[in-house]
Structures are given as structure tokens and as C-alpha cells.
Amino acid sequence: MGRAEALLGTSLESRYRLDAVVTESPDLFVFSGEDTQGTPNGSSLPIVIRMPRAPRGMSIQEIDEAYAKFAEIGREMLPMTVQLNNVINT
């Protein structure tokens, strides 16, 4: 089992479930999954999550700090992603 496969089935921020590995490279994992909070009508939304790999040997503190920065960037990009999806799907 690869490092990415070990993460399947987990949830990020109690919302985004990792269902399948799309690709695993030396620098990056890409997963497909679901936004379990979904839409106002209750249906879930398919998602793609790009996650930088933590180099082996990083301390837990370094990983936590890197994750916090990655999550912050993701939250900043979310409104732009939603707008783009709305344009594509109309």
C-alpha cells in the first residue's frame, strides 16, 4: 500500500472524504472524493483534492504547520473554485 492509499476513507476538516487516489508523485498526492456537506438540497458534491507530500523525516510540528498553511490557502481559494465551477456548469 502506498502512502496515499493509507489516507483513503479519511475526512479532512470533518467535511471532505478521500475516496480514491488519482495520482501519487514524489511531491504531490491527488485524490478524488466527496464534499459530505454537499449542496443545500442535501446531495454530496464530487471533489478533487491536491495535497503536497510531507517529506519523510519531518517532525509532527513541521507537518502540523505545513498542513495549517495548506488549509489556509485552500480556504482562500474556495470562493474562486466555487465561482469557476458555477461558470463551467452553466
C-alpha positions as CSV (number, residue, x, y, z in Angstrom):
1,M,0.0,0.0,0.0
2,G,1.3,3.4,-1.0
3,R,1.4,6.4,1.4
4,A,-1.6,7.9,-0.4
5,E,-3.7,4.8,-0.1
6,A,-3.2,4.8,3.6
7,L,-5.3,8.0,3.7
8,L,-8.3,6.7,1.8
9,G,-11.6,6.9,3.7
10,T,-10.4,9.7,6.0
11,S,-12.0,13.1,6.3
12,L,-10.4,16.5,6.2
13,E,-11.9,19.1,8.4
14,S,-14.9,16.8,9.1
15,R,-16.1,17.5,5.6
16,Y,-14.0,16.3,2.7
17,R,-13.8,12.4,2.3
18,L,-10.9,10.9,0.4
19,D,-12.3,8.1,-1.8
20,A,-9.6,7.2,-4.4
21,V,-6.1,8.0,-5.3
22,V,-5.9,9.8,-8.7
23,T,-2.1,10.1,-8.7
24,E,0.8,9.9,-6.4
25,S,4.1,11.6,-7.3
26,P,7.2,12.4,-5.3
27,D,5.8,15.9,-4.4
28,L,2.0,15.5,-4.5
29,F,-1.0,13.3,-3.9
30,V,-4.2,13.9,-5.8
31,F,-7.4,12.3,-4.5
32,S,-11.0,12.2,-5.7
33,G,-13.6,12.3,-3.1
34,E,-16.8,13.9,-1.8
35,D,-17.8,17.1,0.0
36,T,-20.0,15.4,2.5
37,Q,-21.8,18.7,3.4
38,G,-22.8,18.9,-0.2
39,T,-25.4,21.3,-1.6
40,P,-28.4,22.9,0.2
41,N,-30.6,20.2,-1.2
42,G,-28.5,17.5,0.6
43,S,-26.7,15.9,-2.3
44,S,-23.0,15.5,-2.0
45,L,-20.5,17.0,-4.4
46,P,-17.6,15.3,-6.1
47,I,-14.2,16.9,-5.4
48,V,-10.6,16.7,-6.3
49,I,-8.0,17.3,-3.5
50,R,-4.4,18.1,-4.3
51,M,-2.2,17.5,-1.2
52,P,1.5,18.2,-1.1
53,R,3.5,15.3,0.3
54,A,5.2,15.6,3.6
55,P,8.9,14.6,3.2
56,R,9.9,11.7,5.3
57,G,11.7,12.9,8.4
58,M,9.5,15.9,9.1
59,S,8.6,16.4,12.7
60,I,5.0,16.4,13.8
61,Q,5.2,20.1,14.5
62,E,6.5,20.8,10.9
63,I,3.7,18.7,9.4
64,D,1.1,20.5,11.5
65,E,2.5,23.9,10.5
66,A,2.6,22.8,6.8
67,Y,-1.0,21.5,7.0
68,A,-2.2,24.7,8.6
69,K,-0.7,26.8,5.8
70,F,-2.0,24.5,3.1
71,A,-5.5,24.6,4.7
72,E,-5.4,28.4,4.9
73,I,-4.5,28.6,1.2
74,G,-7.3,26.2,0.4
75,R,-9.9,28.2,2.3
76,E,-8.7,31.4,0.4
77,M,-9.1,29.6,-2.9
78,L,-12.5,28.0,-2.2
79,P,-14.6,31.0,-3.3
80,M,-12.7,31.2,-6.6
81,T,-13.2,27.5,-7.1
82,V,-16.9,27.7,-6.5
83,Q,-17.2,30.6,-8.9
84,L,-15.3,28.7,-11.6
85,N,-17.5,25.6,-11.1
86,N,-20.6,27.8,-11.4
87,V,-19.3,29.2,-14.7
88,I,-18.4,25.8,-16.1
89,N,-21.7,24.2,-15.1
90,T,-23.9,26.9,-16.5
